[in-house]
Amino acid sequence: MDIKTETVQKKPEDIRHELQAGYKKAAGNIFISDRQGYWSNLDKDESRRLADISSETGPRAAVRKHYPQFFNVIFSPKRQGGLELLDLSGEESCVDYGCMWGAMTIPLAKRCGYVLGVDQTLDSLRFLSTRLKEEKLDNVDLLCSNLKSLGNFRNKFDVALVNGVLEWIPESGDIELKRYYGQYKPKEYSGPTPGEQQLAFLKTVHRNLNDGGRIYLAIENRFDFKMFLGAKEPHSNLFFVSFLPRKAADWISKIKLGRPFTNWLYSFKGIKKVLEESGFSRVELYMCFPDYRYPERIIPYGGSLKDFTPTISPANDMGRKSYKRFLARIGEFAIFGILRLKFFAPSIIAIGHK
Ligand SMILES: C[S@@+](CC[C@H](N)C(=O)[O-])C[C@H]1O[C@@H](n2cnc3c(N)ncnc32)[C@H](O)[C@@H]1O
């Protein structure tokens, strides 16, 4: 056995010891810091109930029965499509920042040696813990903590996932999405700008990677074509705010929602710049269709859109068809299949190399 293999095999144990030394242990494989928070599509009672029922009936049955609208977002095999880009060997130690219900944590754990899932929402981690049990995965630990107050890990990771999380980093306080998304809820923010907070978080991600480690970052494109054709920005439910200058977006958001627009998204060029500023020496960019959550087609940003066929389904997650989705499908074909305007691709996956 050579030295490299020995190091890789020892690492998950070392990370576990580090967690045991630094944090309190809650149930099972969940560690907790004193910096918890709340973010979920469900309200707090529902989250607790989902975790409780899942531990009795199993997570699939619980979601199918009580929250069928979230079944695909949690369990769809399409969610893991982007992980192919990492070409994992099966031995890597990974961290999934903002892991929530484990849509990426579980498929990642099946492809690598170890995963630490980190999230601020304890009940989401309790639910994920029931998924790990159901899947008989014992190579995952969970840490309940605010990503903005994470320190340095002595044992570093080979891969870090930041999937649909960077845009939420500037938020503060508890977020129950249905009482927040598109709702008038006045809120003051102080301290660093959203961009400064995102940069600080990405620097932490960078610091906690081994030399040669990689970040997998997935996020909506600030210039997603749909937002120019009448679709609302998906985090605030407002028109135009993603692509307008940040100050103008703040004004619109303050008028409509009583708070500034903090869910900053980036263009391809913008995300590359932020990753480079965070310390990543090389960044690969991919266009992702129809979006990063259910990636059906992932094309290098430098690649060709020749032979592009549309990916937007005329039906939503629940199988309901709508004329808006049909028009979006036509728009998608016109913009990418005919005009080949890569700049307007819906989502971005960036792989940054340390
Ligand atoms: C949109 S969900 C993404 C979930 C998951 N990565 C996926 O792709 O399914 C965002 C998650 O990030 C977590 N999150 C956002 N900001 C956070 C912070 N400052 N600290 C810890 N977790 C955070 C939320 O709790 C939530 O679970």
The ligand as an SDF file (V2000), in Angstrom:
LIG
                    3D

 27 29  0  0  0  0  0  0  0  0999 V2000
  -31.7320   26.2270   -1.7580 C   0  0  0  0  0  0  0  0  0  0  0  0
  -31.2390   25.2000   -0.4480 S   0  0  0  0  0  0  0  0  0  0  0  0
  -30.0740   24.1620   -1.3070 C   0  0  0  0  0  0  0  0  0  0  0  0
  -30.0560   22.7810   -0.7630 C   0  0  0  0  0  0  0  0  0  0  0  0
  -29.1440   21.7710   -1.4290 C   0  0  0  0  0  0  0  0  0  0  0  0
  -27.7920   22.2460   -1.5910 N   0  0  0  0  0  0  0  0  0  0  0  0
  -29.7120   21.2920   -2.7320 C   0  0  0  0  0  0  0  0  0  0  0  0
  -29.1180   21.5410   -3.7680 O   0  0  0  0  0  0  0  0  0  0  0  0
  -30.7620   20.6530   -2.7040 O   0  0  0  0  0  0  0  0  0  0  0  0
  -30.1640   26.2290    0.5210 C   0  0  0  0  0  0  0  0  0  0  0  0
  -29.6670   25.5600    1.7890 C   0  0  0  0  0  0  0  0  0  0  0  0
  -28.5560   26.3070    2.2540 O   0  0  0  0  0  0  0  0  0  0  0  0
  -28.6480   26.4670    3.6350 C   0  0  0  0  0  0  0  0  0  0  0  0
  -28.0060   27.7300    4.0160 N   0  0  0  0  0  0  0  0  0  0  0  0
  -28.1390   28.9390    3.4380 C   0  0  0  0  0  0  0  0  0  0  0  0
  -27.4090   29.8630    4.0830 N   0  0  0  0  0  0  0  0  0  0  0  0
  -26.7910   29.2160    5.1010 C   0  0  0  0  0  0  0  0  0  0  0  0
  -25.9140   29.6140    6.1320 C   0  0  0  0  0  0  0  0  0  0  0  0
  -25.5000   30.8900    6.2530 N   0  0  0  0  0  0  0  0  0  0  0  0
  -25.4940   28.6830    6.9910 N   0  0  0  0  0  0  0  0  0  0  0  0
  -25.8810   27.3930    6.8950 C   0  0  0  0  0  0  0  0  0  0  0  0
  -26.7250   26.9540    5.9420 N   0  0  0  0  0  0  0  0  0  0  0  0
  -27.1610   27.8460    5.0520 C   0  0  0  0  0  0  0  0  0  0  0  0
  -30.1300   26.5020    3.9500 C   0  0  0  0  0  0  0  0  0  0  0  0
  -30.3770   26.1420    5.2980 O   0  0  0  0  0  0  0  0  0  0  0  0
  -30.6770   25.5140    2.9170 C   0  0  0  0  0  0  0  0  0  0  0  0
  -30.7790   24.2480    3.4630 O   0  0  0  0  0  0  0  0  0  0  0  0
  1  2  1  0
  2  3  1  0
  2 10  1  0
  3  4  1  0
  4  5  1  0
  5  6  1  0
  5  7  1  0
  7  8  2  0
  7  9  1  0
 10 11  1  0
 11 12  1  0
 11 26  1  0
 12 13  1  0
 13 14  1  0
 13 24  1  0
 14 15  1  0
 14 23  1  0
 15 16  2  0
 16 17  1  0
 17 18  1  0
 17 23  2  0
 18 19  1  0
 18 20  2  0
 20 21  1  0
 21 22  2  0
 22 23  1  0
 24 25  1  0
 24 26  1  0
 26 27  1  0
M  CHG  2   2   1   9  -1
M  END
$$$$
